[in-house]
Amino acid sequence: MTSTQPSLADLHIPDARDYPMFVDGAWVEALSGEWRDVTTPILREHVIGRVPSSGPEDVDRAVRAAHKAFPQWRSQHFTARARILAKIADAIDARSEELARLTALDTGNALRTQARPEVLTLANLFRYFAGVAGEIKGTVLPAGDDQLQYTRQEPLGVIGAILPWNSPLMIAGFKIPAALVAGNTVVVKAADAAPLSVLLLAEICAEHLPAGVLNVLTGSGPVVGEALVQHRGVDKISFTGSTEVGQRVARDASERLAHVSLELGGKNPSIVFPDVDISDDFIHQLLLSTRMHRQGQSCTAGSRLFLHQDIYDDVLGRLVTSLAGLTVGNPLDEATDMGAIINEAQFASVCGFLDDGLGSSRVSTVLDGSPDTVGNSDGYYMGPTVFSGADNSWRLSREEIFGPALVAIPWTDHADVIEMANDSHYGLAAYVWTHNLDLALSTAHALETGWVQVNQGGGQMVGQSYGGYKQSGLGREVSLEGMIAGFTQTKQVNVRLRTP
């Protein structure tokens, strides 16, 4: 029996090309002339393009361009900025399939289940922030006839936005339109592992924005990201990524008292009460909460599944059956439910966690999705793995794996499960499953987390306030209040008036 290596045409992988970065309204190389290879997780180590390997001098060039563009951009009437964002949203829609396919190629996220919905969310975020542009307003205090006392919400200046690789377009949508509509200019550092779709977004925006208002850099985090964080011309850093890196970002930014917001990791609890109706819809929503469709590479994944003892076996059995039925493979294939892990380093990290779990005597493995079971070694593929009978002290119950691994933990007492759910240094998301409204709300209010979903497992919606407690981050995004708090500052103006 012989096997053949699939062709690039079979895998729908386009030819590699160079992708310059976008600075001051122009497509440019790094000042050093150096380039970095970009690979796809669809086919191991296969290069799909090159991007500039920028350095501190490129960061300085982009920041100076943003500073130059800032006065004119901030001085526009809010309706002008709103119109531009709305046009960008329409342009995203017009090129949505191109964006989705490049996202799938770049990140390994499946086209049908992840990449297309991410592009839709991106367009919706530009429309949302265009729609709330007029709400960036201050207040007038009733200070008597001889005083006019009012506040202004003014833009911060130059925003440094550092993006992750797992959902680069969606997170770009969290940051870029909110910063722009508030009157700021932006320098984006695209994720080193997945920069291509963000460069395509810059191409779309470039048709509508003045030069320097939006700039996109490529290069490594330790070089470009650090230079952006430390640059004295950057007024705020908006970072999404790991807690470990976020701590360094916060420390470095604090040394110059720059504004900072952080959306970091999560080890999110999903609490199932015994009164749930174990229907197809419930199992579907529960599956969505695990983020297995994104290979578990999501900071909001409900990766700690607390199942009440009375329904433990029934729910876990149904969920495992659904997870086992997911199609794992080429993210550009319409039939694929789960795509590929982003790169070799992350693949090795997840495999290390899985090996720890598969070899543990503390738990049983009820679904083994380790790479050998998938039967596709072309790219970085693995299926869902589910461990049963764990406790909350186990390593895999506490550390963020950022891969398709789920730990099921039995419980019987309400107070105990709340204590276990909160026994984490993370606090980003949580899921509660019950038909009892009192239980749902009391549990949601008791959880130490920034976002709680009840009886649903989908992703972020435009307009909701999104961010974490504890070491899951600082600040809020996606919402009007998050935009005002995160991308503006308050100025108080007092005017003494003449009196008759």
C-alpha positions as CSV (number, residue, x, y, z in Angstrom):
1,M,0.0,0.0,0.0
2,T,1.4,3.4,-0.9
3,S,0.4,6.9,0.0
4,T,1.1,10.2,-1.8
5,Q,1.8,13.6,-0.4
6,P,-1.2,15.9,-1.3
7,S,-0.4,18.7,-3.7
8,L,-0.7,22.4,-2.7
9,A,-3.6,22.6,-5.2
10,D,-5.3,19.7,-3.3
11,L,-4.8,21.6,0.0
12,H,-6.0,24.9,-1.6
13,I,-2.7,26.6,-0.6
14,P,-1.8,29.6,-2.8
15,D,1.7,30.4,-3.9
16,A,3.9,32.3,-1.5
17,R,4.5,36.0,-2.0
18,D,5.8,39.0,-0.1
19,Y,3.5,41.0,2.1
20,P,4.9,44.5,2.9
21,M,3.8,46.3,6.0
22,F,1.8,49.5,6.1
23,V,3.3,52.8,7.5
24,D,2.2,56.4,6.8
25,G,-0.1,55.4,4.0
26,A,2.5,53.4,2.1
27,W,3.5,49.7,1.8
28,V,7.1,49.5,3.0
29,E,9.8,47.0,3.8
30,A,11.7,47.1,7.1
31,L,14.4,49.7,7.2
32,S,16.9,46.9,7.8
33,G,15.7,45.1,4.6
34,E,15.2,41.9,6.5
35,W,12.2,39.6,6.0
36,R,10.6,36.8,8.0
37,D,9.0,33.6,6.7
38,V,5.3,33.0,7.5
39,T,4.2,29.4,7.5
40,T,0.8,27.7,7.5
41,P,-0.3,25.0,10.0
42,I,-2.0,23.2,7.2
43,L,1.3,21.8,6.0
44,R,4.2,21.6,8.4
45,E,6.9,24.2,7.8
46,H,5.4,25.2,4.5
47,V,6.1,28.9,3.8
48,I,3.1,30.9,2.5
49,G,4.7,34.3,2.4
50,R,7.3,36.7,3.8
51,V,6.7,39.8,5.9
52,P,9.2,42.5,6.9
53,S,11.2,41.8,10.0
54,S,10.9,45.3,11.5
55,G,12.9,46.7,14.4
56,P,12.8,49.7,16.8
57,E,13.6,52.1,14.0
58,D,10.5,50.9,12.1
59,V,8.4,51.4,15.3
60,D,9.7,54.9,15.6
61,R,8.8,55.6,12.0
62,A,5.3,54.4,12.5
63,V,4.8,56.2,15.7
64,R,6.0,59.5,14.1
65,A,3.6,59.0,11.3
66,A,0.7,58.4,13.8
67,H,1.7,61.6,15.7
68,K,1.7,63.6,12.5
69,A,-1.7,62.4,11.5
70,F,-3.3,62.8,15.0
71,P,-4.2,66.5,15.1
72,Q,-6.2,66.5,11.9
73,W,-7.9,63.1,12.7
74,R,-8.9,64.2,16.2
75,S,-10.3,67.5,15.0
76,Q,-12.8,66.0,12.6
77,H,-16.5,66.0,13.5
78,F,-17.5,62.7,14.9
79,T,-19.8,62.0,12.0
80,A,-16.8,62.1,9.6
81,R,-15.0,59.4,11.5
82,A,-18.3,57.4,11.8
83,R,-18.8,57.6,8.0
84,I,-15.3,56.3,7.4
85,L,-15.7,53.3,9.7
86,A,-19.1,52.5,8.1
87,K,-17.4,52.5,4.7
88,I,-14.7,50.2,6.0
89,A,-17.4,47.8,7.3
90,D,-18.9,47.7,3.8
91,A,-15.5,47.1,2.3
92,I,-14.9,44.2,4.7
93,D,-18.2,42.7,3.7
94,A,-17.2,43.0,0.0
95,R,-13.9,41.1,0.6
96,S,-15.2,38.8,3.4
97,E,-14.4,35.6,1.6
98,E,-10.8,36.7,0.8
99,L,-10.3,37.7,4.4
100,A,-11.8,34.4,5.7
101,R,-9.6,32.2,3.4
102,L,-6.5,34.1,4.4
103,T,-7.4,33.8,8.0
104,A,-7.8,30.0,7.7
105,L,-4.5,29.7,5.8
106,D,-2.8,32.0,8.3
107,T,-4.1,30.7,11.7
108,G,-5.4,27.1,11.0
109,N,-8.9,28.1,12.1
110,A,-11.6,26.3,10.0
111,L,-13.1,28.4,7.3
112,R,-16.8,27.4,7.9
113,T,-16.9,27.3,11.7
114,Q,-14.4,30.0,12.6
115,A,-12.8,32.1,9.9
116,R,-16.0,33.4,8.2
117,P,-17.8,34.1,11.6
118,E,-14.6,36.1,12.6
119,V,-14.8,38.3,9.5
120,L,-18.5,38.9,10.1
121,T,-17.7,40.0,13.7
122,L,-15.0,42.3,12.4
123,A,-17.4,44.1,10.1
124,N,-20.0,44.3,12.8
125,L,-17.5,45.9,15.2
126,F,-16.6,48.6,12.7
127,R,-20.4,49.3,12.2
128,Y,-21.1,49.2,16.0
129,F,-18.4,51.8,16.8
130,A,-19.4,53.9,13.8
131,G,-22.9,53.9,15.4
132,V,-21.8,55.0,18.8
133,A,-19.4,57.7,17.7
134,G,-21.7,60.5,18.9
135,E,-21.8,59.1,22.5
136,I,-18.2,60.2,23.2
137,K,-19.4,63.2,25.0
138,G,-19.0,65.0,28.3
139,T,-21.3,66.6,30.8
140,V,-22.3,70.1,31.9
141,L,-22.6,70.8,35.6
142,P,-25.3,73.0,37.0
143,A,-22.9,75.5,38.5
144,G,-25.0,78.7,38.6
145,D,-25.4,81.6,36.2
146,D,-21.8,82.9,36.5
147,Q,-20.1,79.6,35.7
148,L,-20.0,77.2,32.7
149,Q,-18.5,73.9,34.0
150,Y,-18.2,71.0,31.5
151,T,-16.1,68.0,30.7
152,R,-14.7,66.8,27.4
153,Q,-13.8,63.2,26.4
154,E,-10.7,63.6,24.4
155,P,-8.6,61.0,22.6
156,L,-5.4,59.7,24.2
157,G,-3.2,60.1,21.2
158,V,-1.2,57.3,19.6
159,I,-2.5,53.8,20.5
160,G,-0.2,50.8,20.3
161,A,-2.3,47.7,19.6
162,I,-0.6,44.3,20.0
163,L,-2.6,41.4,18.5
164,P,-2.6,37.7,19.2
165,W,-2.4,34.9,16.7
166,N,-5.5,32.9,17.6
167,S,-8.2,35.3,16.3
168,P,-6.3,38.2,14.8
169,L,-9.1,39.8,12.9
170,M,-11.6,39.6,15.7
171,I,-9.2,41.1,18.2
172,A,-8.2,43.8,15.7
173,G,-11.9,44.6,15.6
174,F,-11.9,45.0,19.4
175,K,-9.2,47.6,19.3
176,I,-8.9,49.5,15.9
177,P,-12.4,50.9,15.3
178,A,-12.9,51.8,19.0
179,A,-9.6,53.7,19.0
180,L,-10.2,55.4,15.7
181,V,-13.7,56.6,16.2
182,A,-12.6,58.2,19.5
183,G,-10.1,60.2,17.6
184,N,-6.9,58.3,18.2
185,T,-4.3,57.1,15.7
186,V,-3.1,53.6,15.8
187,V,0.1,51.5,15.4
188,V,-0.7,47.8,15.2
189,K,1.8,45.1,15.9
190,A,0.5,42.0,14.0
191,A,1.0,38.6,15.6
192,D,4.3,37.1,14.4
193,A,2.6,33.7,13.8
194,A,-0.4,35.0,11.9
195,P,0.1,38.5,10.4
196,L,-1.3,38.1,6.9
197,S,-5.0,38.7,7.5
198,V,-4.3,41.9,9.5
199,L,-2.2,43.2,6.6
200,L,-5.2,42.6,4.3
201,L,-7.4,44.5,6.7
202,A,-4.9,47.4,6.5
203,E,-5.2,47.3,2.7
204,I,-9.0,47.6,3.1
205,C,-8.7,50.4,5.6
206,A,-6.1,52.3,3.5
207,E,-8.7,53.2,0.9
208,H,-10.6,55.2,3.4
209,L,-8.2,56.5,6.1
210,P,-5.8,59.4,5.8
211,A,-2.1,58.5,5.8
212,G,-0.7,57.7,9.3
213,V,-4.0,57.2,11.0
214,L,-3.5,53.4,10.9
215,N,-0.1,51.7,10.7
216,V,0.6,48.0,10.8
217,L,4.0,46.5,11.7
218,T,5.3,43.0,11.4
219,G,8.1,41.3,13.3
220,S,8.8,39.5,16.6
221,G,7.2,40.3,19.9
222,P,10.5,40.7,21.8
223,V,11.7,43.2,19.3
224,V,8.8,45.1,17.8
225,G,6.3,44.6,20.6
226,E,8.8,45.6,23.2
227,A,9.9,48.7,21.2
228,L,6.2,49.7,20.9
229,V,5.6,49.3,24.6
230,Q,8.6,51.3,25.5
231,H,8.3,54.1,22.9
232,R,7.6,57.4,24.6
233,G,5.5,58.6,21.7
234,V,2.9,55.8,22.4
235,D,0.2,57.1,24.7
236,K,-1.5,53.7,25.4
237,I,-0.8,50.0,24.9
238,S,-3.8,47.7,24.2
239,F,-2.5,44.2,24.5
240,T,-4.1,40.8,24.0
241,G,-2.1,37.7,24.7
242,S,-0.7,35.5,27.5
243,T,-0.7,36.5,31.1
244,E,3.0,36.1,31.3
245,V,3.7,38.5,28.5
246,G,0.9,40.8,29.7
247,Q,2.7,41.2,33.0
248,R,5.8,42.4,31.2
249,V,3.8,44.8,29.1
250,A,2.2,46.3,32.2
251,R,5.5,46.6,34.0
252,D,7.3,48.3,31.0
253,A,4.4,50.6,30.3
254,S,4.1,51.6,33.9
255,E,7.7,52.8,34.0
256,R,6.6,55.7,31.8
257,L,3.0,55.9,33.1
258,A,1.5,55.0,29.8
259,H,-2.1,53.9,29.7
260,V,-2.5,50.2,29.3
261,S,-5.3,47.6,28.9
262,L,-4.7,43.9,29.0
263,E,-6.9,41.0,27.8
264,L,-5.0,37.9,29.0
265,G,-5.5,34.2,29.6
266,G,-8.3,32.1,31.1
267,K,-9.1,28.8,32.7
268,N,-12.8,29.1,32.5
269,P,-15.3,27.1,34.6
270,S,-18.5,25.7,33.0
271,I,-21.0,24.6,35.7
272,V,-23.8,22.3,34.8
273,F,-26.7,21.9,37.3
274,P,-28.7,18.7,37.6
275,D,-32.0,20.3,36.3
276,V,-30.7,20.8,32.7
277,D,-32.6,19.2,29.8
278,I,-30.0,17.1,28.1
279,S,-31.2,18.0,24.7
280,D,-29.4,18.3,21.4
281,D,-29.5,22.1,21.7
282,F,-28.0,21.9,25.2
283,I,-25.1,19.6,24.0
284,H,-24.5,21.9,21.0
285,Q,-24.3,25.0,23.2
286,L,-22.1,23.2,25.7
287,L,-19.8,22.1,22.8
288,L,-19.6,25.7,21.6
289,S,-18.4,26.8,25.1
290,T,-15.5,24.4,24.9
291,R,-14.1,26.3,21.8
292,M,-13.1,23.0,20.3
293,H,-14.1,24.5,16.9
294,R,-11.1,26.8,17.4
295,Q,-8.9,23.9,18.5
296,G,-9.3,25.1,22.1
297,Q,-7.1,28.0,21.2
298,S,-9.3,30.6,22.9
299,C,-8.9,32.4,26.2
300,T,-12.7,32.1,26.7
301,A,-12.7,28.3,26.4
302,G,-14.8,26.5,29.0
303,S,-12.0,24.0,29.7
304,R,-13.0,23.1,33.3
305,L,-16.3,21.3,33.0
306,F,-18.0,21.0,36.5
307,L,-20.8,18.4,36.1
308,H,-23.2,17.7,38.9
309,Q,-22.9,14.1,40.0
310,D,-26.5,13.3,39.3
311,I,-26.1,14.0,35.5
312,Y,-22.4,13.5,35.2
313,D,-22.4,10.3,33.1
314,D,-25.3,11.3,30.9
315,V,-24.0,14.8,30.0
316,L,-20.4,13.6,29.6
317,G,-21.4,10.7,27.4
318,R,-23.5,12.9,25.1
319,L,-20.8,15.6,24.9
320,V,-18.1,13.1,24.1
321,T,-20.2,11.6,21.3
322,S,-20.6,15.0,19.8
323,L,-16.9,15.9,20.1
324,A,-15.9,12.6,18.6
325,G,-18.0,13.4,15.6
326,L,-16.2,16.6,14.7
327,T,-14.3,16.5,11.4
328,V,-10.6,17.5,12.0
329,G,-8.6,18.5,9.0
330,N,-7.6,21.2,6.4
331,P,-9.2,24.4,7.6
332,L,-9.8,25.5,4.0
333,D,-12.1,22.4,3.4
334,E,-15.8,23.2,3.8
335,A,-16.4,19.9,5.6
336,T,-13.9,20.7,8.4
337,D,-15.1,21.5,11.9
338,M,-11.7,21.7,13.6
339,G,-8.6,23.0,11.9
340,A,-4.9,23.0,12.9
341,I,-2.9,24.1,15.9
342,I,-1.1,27.3,15.0
343,N,2.6,26.1,14.8
344,E,5.1,23.6,15.9
345,A,5.9,25.3,19.2
346,Q,2.2,25.4,20.3
347,F,1.6,21.9,19.0
348,A,4.5,20.6,21.1
349,S,3.2,22.4,24.2
350,V,-0.3,21.0,23.8
351,C,1.1,17.5,23.2
352,G,3.1,17.8,26.4
353,F,-0.1,18.5,28.4
354,L,-1.9,15.6,26.7
355,D,1.0,13.2,27.5
356,D,0.7,14.3,31.1
357,G,-3.0,13.6,31.1
358,L,-2.9,10.3,29.1
359,G,-0.3,8.9,31.5
360,S,-2.0,10.0,34.7
361,S,-3.5,7.6,37.1
362,R,-5.6,10.4,38.7
363,V,-8.1,10.5,35.8
364,S,-9.6,8.4,33.0
365,T,-9.4,9.4,29.3
366,V,-12.9,9.2,27.8
367,L,-11.9,10.7,24.5
368,D,-8.3,10.5,23.1
369,G,-7.8,13.1,20.3
370,S,-4.0,13.0,20.4
371,P,-2.2,13.4,17.0
372,D,-1.7,9.7,16.4
373,T,-5.5,9.1,16.6
374,V,-6.3,11.8,13.9
375,G,-4.4,10.1,11.1
376,N,-3.3,13.3,9.4
377,S,0.4,14.3,9.8
378,D,0.5,16.8,7.0
379,G,-0.2,19.7,9.4
380,Y,-0.5,20.3,13.1
381,Y,-3.7,18.4,13.7
382,M,-5.2,16.9,16.8
383,G,-8.8,16.2,17.9
384,P,-10.6,16.8,21.2
385,T,-9.3,15.0,24.3
386,V,-11.5,14.7,27.4
387,F,-10.4,13.7,30.8
388,S,-12.9,12.4,33.4
389,G,-12.9,12.3,37.1
390,A,-10.4,15.0,37.7
391,D,-10.2,17.4,40.7
392,N,-9.5,21.1,40.7
393,S,-6.0,20.7,42.0
394,W,-4.7,18.7,39.0
395,R,-2.2,20.5,36.8
396,L,-4.5,20.2,33.7
397,S,-7.3,21.7,35.7
398,R,-5.3,24.8,36.6
399,E,-3.0,25.7,33.7
400,E,-4.2,27.2,30.5
401,I,-3.5,24.5,27.9
402,F,-4.7,26.6,24.9
403,G,-5.5,23.4,23.0
404,P,-8.4,21.0,22.5
405,A,-8.3,19.5,26.0
406,L,-11.3,19.4,28.4
407,V,-11.2,18.3,32.1
408,A,-14.5,17.1,33.6
409,I,-14.9,17.5,37.4
410,P,-17.8,16.1,39.4
411,W,-19.5,18.1,42.1
412,T,-22.5,17.8,44.5
413,D,-22.6,21.0,46.7
414,H,-23.3,24.4,45.3
415,A,-21.0,26.2,47.6
416,D,-18.2,23.8,46.8
417,V,-18.5,24.2,43.1
418,I,-18.4,28.0,43.4
419,E,-15.3,27.7,45.5
420,M,-13.6,25.4,43.0
421,A,-14.6,27.7,40.1
422,N,-13.1,30.7,41.8
423,D,-10.0,28.8,42.9
424,S,-7.9,30.1,40.0
425,H,-5.7,33.1,39.3
426,Y,-7.7,33.6,36.1
427,G,-11.1,35.2,35.9
428,L,-12.1,35.9,32.2
429,A,-15.2,33.8,31.4
430,A,-17.6,31.3,32.9
431,Y,-20.7,29.3,31.8
432,V,-23.7,28.4,33.9
433,W,-26.3,25.8,32.8
434,T,-29.6,25.6,34.7
435,H,-33.3,26.3,34.2
436,N,-33.5,27.7,37.8
437,L,-33.3,31.5,37.5
438,D,-32.3,32.0,41.1
439,L,-29.5,29.5,40.8
440,A,-28.4,31.0,37.5
441,L,-28.2,34.5,38.8
442,S,-26.8,33.7,42.2
443,T,-24.1,31.6,40.6
444,A,-23.3,34.3,38.0
445,H,-23.0,36.9,40.7
446,A,-20.7,34.7,42.9
447,L,-18.3,33.9,40.1
448,E,-15.1,35.9,40.1
449,T,-15.0,36.5,36.4
450,G,-15.5,39.3,33.9
451,W,-18.0,37.5,31.6
452,V,-20.7,34.9,32.5
453,Q,-22.9,33.2,30.0
454,V,-26.1,31.4,31.1
455,N,-27.4,28.5,29.0
456,Q,-25.4,29.5,25.9
457,G,-21.8,28.9,24.7
458,G,-21.2,31.3,21.8
459,G,-18.6,34.0,21.5
460,Q,-18.4,37.7,22.0
461,M,-21.2,40.0,20.7
462,V,-20.7,43.6,19.7
463,G,-21.7,46.0,22.4
464,Q,-21.0,43.7,25.4
465,S,-18.4,44.7,27.9
466,Y,-15.5,42.3,27.6
467,G,-12.5,41.8,29.9
468,G,-11.2,39.9,32.8
469,Y,-10.8,39.8,36.6
470,K,-7.6,38.9,38.4
471,Q,-4.8,37.8,36.2
472,S,-7.1,37.7,33.1
473,G,-6.6,41.3,32.5
474,L,-7.3,45.0,33.0
475,G,-9.8,47.2,31.2
476,R,-12.8,46.4,28.9
477,E,-13.3,46.2,25.2
478,V,-16.0,45.7,22.6
479,S,-18.5,48.1,24.2
480,L,-19.3,51.8,24.3
481,E,-18.2,52.0,28.0
482,G,-15.0,50.1,27.3
483,M,-14.2,52.5,24.4
484,I,-14.7,55.6,26.4
485,A,-12.8,54.3,29.4
486,G,-10.0,52.7,27.3
487,F,-9.4,55.2,24.5
488,T,-10.4,58.6,25.9
489,Q,-9.5,60.8,28.8
490,T,-11.6,63.4,30.7
491,K,-10.8,67.1,30.6
492,Q,-12.7,69.4,33.0
493,V,-13.2,73.0,31.8
494,N,-14.4,75.8,34.1
495,V,-15.4,79.2,32.7
496,R,-16.3,82.2,34.8
497,L,-19.0,84.2,33.0
498,R,-19.7,87.8,33.2
499,T,-22.7,88.7,35.3
500,P,-25.1,91.7,34.7
